[in-house]
Amino acid sequence: MIWQQLINGLMLGGIYVLIAVSFTLAIGILNFLNFSLPGLFMLGGVLTWALIGAGWHWSLAMLVALLAAAAVSLLVEQLSYKPMRNADPELPLVSSLGFLVLMENLVIVKWGSDQQSFPALIPDFNLRFGGLIIGTAQLISFLIAVGVVLWLSWFLKTTNTGRRLRAIAENRDTAEILGINLARLVPCVFVFSAVFTALGGILFALNYLQVSPFMGENIGFKGVAAMIVGGMGSIWGAIVGGLLIGLVEVLSIYFFGADVVNILVYGFLLLVLIVRPAGLLGRPISREKL
């Protein structure tokens, strides 16, 4: 049923939205494509699984996983971004990719490379609307993802810290002249990105009941695709792009099978870039700002 697939696509898209927003924060404010984010996505899911398996309450396990992701992200900021922030953009990008490989291999050393079953924390209760079925875990994950992103949009537009972050995105040098302390605000961007990404990993585990050391790689690429489709640097573009990528993926499986998913998803990305190189909500001349 096509309407059911549309619902499933939107639910999956909610997770992609979190990843796309995380990449958008790094690109829009710091002009930094942070490739450690797929590792933080994985870390959120795997650490939650490991702590629950060790007897921790699920809420505490999730909180610790989010805090651990934030701590690792601060290490990325100190060791990867900060020493090379004035260098060519490719240098911190490659360094952040090293963090991704490091996180994956540390998890493999500790828990192995096999896919692990995540416990079903949410009761298996489906909401039915006519012929449509929405899983409870799907709905909760979607609402959390949308709620977090809407909060971020409000935060950037209405709070003093948010305005300062937007000022940095507009022009770093001007922001410094105006007295904005970059050394204090840049770590905030890394923490926000880490928490959103790790939350996406936890929600993914809750929905699909599985974790693995490499679970972040495919999701990370889809998140980058969603960011580009929506328009690099645009929060609302990341939302639109994430939902569209989720829809394209689910509909590809429904109509053509799982073997051609990546072909159609990235083909859709190329089509958008051909028709509108700046992305759907990006500015055609300069990069869209937050």
C-alpha positions as CSV (number, residue, x, y, z in Angstrom):
1,M,0.0,0.0,0.0
2,I,1.6,3.2,-1.2
3,W,0.3,5.4,1.7
4,Q,1.8,3.0,4.2
5,Q,5.2,3.3,2.4
6,L,4.9,7.1,2.6
7,I,4.4,6.9,6.3
8,N,7.4,4.5,6.7
9,G,9.5,6.9,4.6
10,L,8.7,9.8,6.8
11,M,9.4,7.9,9.9
12,L,12.9,6.9,8.6
13,G,13.4,10.4,7.3
14,G,13.1,11.7,10.9
15,I,16.3,9.9,11.7
16,Y,18.0,11.3,8.6
17,V,16.9,14.8,9.6
18,L,18.9,14.6,12.8
19,I,22.1,13.5,10.9
20,A,21.5,16.1,8.2
21,V,21.1,18.8,10.8
22,S,24.3,17.8,12.6
23,F,26.2,18.1,9.3
24,T,24.5,21.4,8.6
25,L,25.6,22.8,11.9
26,A,29.2,22.0,11.1
27,I,29.1,23.2,7.5
28,G,26.9,26.3,8.1
29,I,28.8,27.6,11.1
30,L,32.3,26.2,10.9
31,N,32.6,25.4,7.2
32,F,33.8,21.9,8.3
33,L,32.5,18.6,7.0
34,N,32.8,16.6,10.2
35,F,33.2,12.9,9.2
36,S,33.4,11.8,12.8
37,L,29.6,12.1,13.0
38,P,28.8,8.6,11.6
39,G,31.0,7.2,14.4
40,L,29.1,9.2,17.0
41,F,25.8,7.9,15.5
42,M,27.2,4.4,16.0
43,L,28.5,5.2,19.5
44,G,25.1,6.4,20.6
45,G,23.4,3.1,19.6
46,V,26.2,0.7,20.7
47,L,26.9,2.3,24.1
48,T,23.2,2.3,24.9
49,W,23.0,-1.4,24.0
50,A,26.1,-2.2,26.0
51,L,25.0,-0.4,29.1
52,I,21.5,-1.9,29.0
53,G,23.1,-5.3,28.6
54,A,25.3,-4.5,31.7
55,G,22.1,-4.0,33.8
56,W,21.7,-0.2,33.6
57,H,18.3,1.4,33.3
58,W,17.6,2.4,29.7
59,S,17.2,6.1,30.5
60,L,20.6,6.3,32.3
61,A,22.2,4.2,29.5
62,M,20.9,6.7,26.9
63,L,22.0,9.7,28.9
64,V,25.5,8.3,29.3
65,A,25.7,7.5,25.6
66,L,24.8,11.0,24.7
67,L,27.3,12.4,27.2
68,A,30.0,10.1,25.9
69,A,29.3,11.2,22.3
70,A,29.6,14.9,23.4
71,A,32.9,14.2,25.1
72,V,34.3,12.5,22.0
73,S,33.1,15.3,19.9
74,L,35.0,17.8,22.1
75,L,38.1,15.7,21.5
76,V,37.5,16.0,17.8
77,E,37.2,19.8,18.2
78,Q,40.4,20.0,20.2
79,L,42.6,17.5,18.2
80,S,41.1,17.8,14.7
81,Y,39.4,21.1,14.1
82,K,41.1,23.6,16.4
83,P,44.7,23.1,15.4
84,M,43.8,23.2,11.7
85,R,40.8,25.6,11.6
86,N,42.8,28.1,9.5
87,A,44.3,25.5,7.2
88,D,42.7,24.1,4.0
89,P,39.2,22.6,4.8
90,E,40.4,19.2,3.6
91,L,42.9,18.8,6.5
92,P,40.4,18.7,9.4
93,L,38.0,16.7,7.3
94,V,40.6,13.9,6.8
95,S,41.5,14.1,10.5
96,S,37.8,13.7,11.5
97,L,37.6,10.7,9.3
98,G,40.4,9.2,11.3
99,F,38.2,9.6,14.4
100,L,35.5,7.6,12.6
101,V,37.9,4.7,11.9
102,L,39.2,4.8,15.4
103,M,35.8,4.6,17.0
104,E,34.7,1.8,14.8
105,N,37.8,-0.3,15.6
106,L,37.6,0.4,19.3
107,V,34.1,-0.9,19.3
108,I,35.2,-4.0,17.3
109,V,38.0,-4.7,19.8
110,K,35.6,-4.4,22.7
111,W,32.4,-6.1,21.4
112,G,33.3,-7.6,18.1
113,S,32.2,-6.9,14.5
114,D,28.9,-8.8,14.6
115,Q,25.6,-7.2,14.5
116,Q,23.9,-7.2,17.9
117,S,20.3,-7.4,18.9
118,F,19.0,-4.3,20.6
119,P,16.4,-4.9,23.4
120,A,12.8,-3.9,22.6
121,L,12.2,-1.1,25.1
122,I,9.0,0.2,23.6
123,P,5.9,-2.1,23.7
124,D,5.0,-3.6,20.3
125,F,1.8,-1.6,19.9
126,N,0.7,-0.3,16.5
127,L,-1.5,2.7,15.9
128,R,-4.1,2.1,13.2
129,F,-5.7,4.7,11.1
130,G,-7.9,3.0,8.5
131,G,-5.5,0.8,6.7
132,L,-2.4,2.6,7.8
133,I,-0.2,1.2,10.6
134,I,2.3,3.3,12.6
135,G,4.6,1.6,15.0
136,T,4.9,3.2,18.4
137,A,8.7,3.2,18.2
138,Q,8.5,4.8,14.8
139,L,6.1,7.5,16.0
140,I,8.0,8.3,19.1
141,S,11.3,8.5,17.2
142,F,9.8,10.8,14.6
143,L,8.3,13.2,17.2
144,I,11.5,13.3,19.1
145,A,13.5,14.1,16.0
146,V,11.2,16.8,14.8
147,G,10.9,18.3,18.2
148,V,14.6,18.5,18.8
149,V,15.2,20.1,15.4
150,L,12.4,22.6,16.0
151,W,13.9,23.4,19.3
152,L,17.3,24.0,17.6
153,S,15.7,26.4,15.1
154,W,14.1,28.3,17.9
155,F,17.4,28.4,19.9
156,L,19.3,29.8,16.9
157,K,16.8,32.5,16.2
158,T,15.8,33.7,19.6
159,T,18.6,33.2,22.1
160,N,21.8,35.3,22.5
161,T,24.0,32.2,22.0
162,G,22.1,31.3,18.9
163,R,22.4,34.8,17.4
164,R,26.2,34.6,18.1
165,L,26.4,31.3,16.3
166,R,24.6,32.7,13.4
167,A,26.9,35.7,13.4
168,I,29.9,33.3,13.2
169,A,28.2,31.6,10.3
170,E,27.8,34.9,8.5
171,N,31.3,36.1,8.9
172,R,33.9,34.7,11.4
173,D,36.2,37.8,11.2
174,T,33.4,40.3,11.7
175,A,32.1,38.2,14.6
176,E,35.5,38.4,16.3
177,I,35.7,42.1,15.8
178,L,32.3,42.5,17.5
179,G,33.7,40.7,20.5
180,I,32.2,37.2,20.1
181,N,34.3,34.6,21.9
182,L,34.8,31.9,19.3
183,A,36.8,29.7,21.7
184,R,33.7,29.3,23.8
185,L,31.0,29.0,21.1
186,V,32.7,26.6,18.7
187,P,32.7,23.7,21.2
188,C,28.9,24.3,21.5
189,V,28.5,23.5,17.8
190,F,30.4,20.2,18.3
191,V,28.4,19.3,21.4
192,F,25.1,20.0,19.6
193,S,26.1,18.0,16.6
194,A,27.3,15.1,18.7
195,V,24.1,14.9,20.8
196,F,21.8,15.1,17.7
197,T,23.8,12.5,15.9
198,A,24.0,10.1,18.9
199,L,20.3,10.6,19.5
200,G,19.7,9.5,15.9
201,G,21.8,6.4,16.6
202,I,19.7,5.6,19.7
203,L,16.4,6.1,17.8
204,F,17.7,3.9,14.9
205,A,18.5,1.2,17.4
206,L,15.0,1.5,19.0
207,N,13.3,1.2,15.6
208,Y,15.3,-1.5,14.0
209,L,16.4,-3.4,17.1
210,Q,20.0,-3.8,16.0
211,V,23.4,-2.2,16.4
212,S,26.8,-2.8,14.8
213,P,30.2,-1.0,14.6
214,F,29.5,0.1,11.0
215,M,25.9,1.2,11.4
216,G,26.8,4.8,11.1
217,E,28.6,4.7,7.7
218,N,25.6,4.2,5.4
219,I,23.4,6.5,7.6
220,G,26.1,9.1,7.5
221,F,26.3,9.2,3.8
222,K,22.5,9.5,3.6
223,G,22.7,12.3,6.1
224,V,25.2,14.2,3.9
225,A,22.9,13.5,0.9
226,A,20.0,14.9,2.8
227,M,21.9,18.0,3.7
228,I,23.0,18.7,0.1
229,V,19.5,18.0,-1.2
230,G,18.0,20.5,1.2
231,G,20.7,23.1,0.8
232,M,24.0,23.2,2.7
233,G,23.8,25.4,5.7
234,S,20.0,25.5,6.0
235,I,18.3,23.9,9.0
236,W,15.0,23.8,7.2
237,G,16.7,22.4,4.2
238,A,18.1,19.6,6.3
239,I,14.6,18.8,7.5
240,V,13.2,18.7,3.9
241,G,16.2,16.8,2.6
242,G,16.1,14.2,5.4
243,L,12.4,13.5,4.9
244,L,12.9,13.3,1.1
245,I,15.8,10.9,1.4
246,G,13.8,8.7,3.7
247,L,10.9,8.7,1.3
248,V,13.1,7.9,-1.7
249,E,14.7,5.0,0.1
250,V,11.5,3.4,1.3
251,L,9.7,3.8,-2.0
252,S,12.8,2.4,-3.9
253,I,12.6,-0.8,-1.8
254,Y,8.8,-0.9,-2.3
255,F,8.8,-0.6,-6.1
256,F,12.2,-1.9,-7.2
257,G,13.7,-3.9,-4.3
258,A,16.6,-3.4,-1.8
259,D,19.3,-3.9,-4.4
260,V,18.8,-0.6,-6.2
261,V,18.2,1.6,-3.1
262,N,21.6,3.3,-3.2
263,I,21.4,3.8,-6.9
264,L,18.0,5.6,-6.7
265,V,18.9,7.6,-3.5
266,Y,22.1,9.0,-4.9
267,G,20.6,9.3,-8.3
268,F,18.0,11.5,-6.7
269,L,20.8,13.6,-5.2
270,L,22.5,14.0,-8.6
271,L,19.1,15.0,-10.1
272,V,18.6,17.7,-7.5
273,L,22.1,19.0,-8.0
274,I,21.6,19.2,-11.8
275,V,18.3,21.0,-11.5
276,R,19.2,23.2,-8.5
277,P,23.0,23.0,-7.6
278,A,22.5,24.9,-4.3
279,G,19.9,22.5,-3.1
280,L,16.1,22.9,-2.7
281,L,16.3,25.6,0.0
282,G,19.8,26.8,-0.7
283,R,20.6,30.2,-2.1
284,P,21.7,30.1,-5.8
285,I,24.7,32.4,-5.3
286,S,26.1,32.1,-1.8
287,R,25.8,29.3,0.8
288,E,22.6,29.4,2.8
289,K,23.2,30.5,6.4
290,L,21.5,29.3,9.5
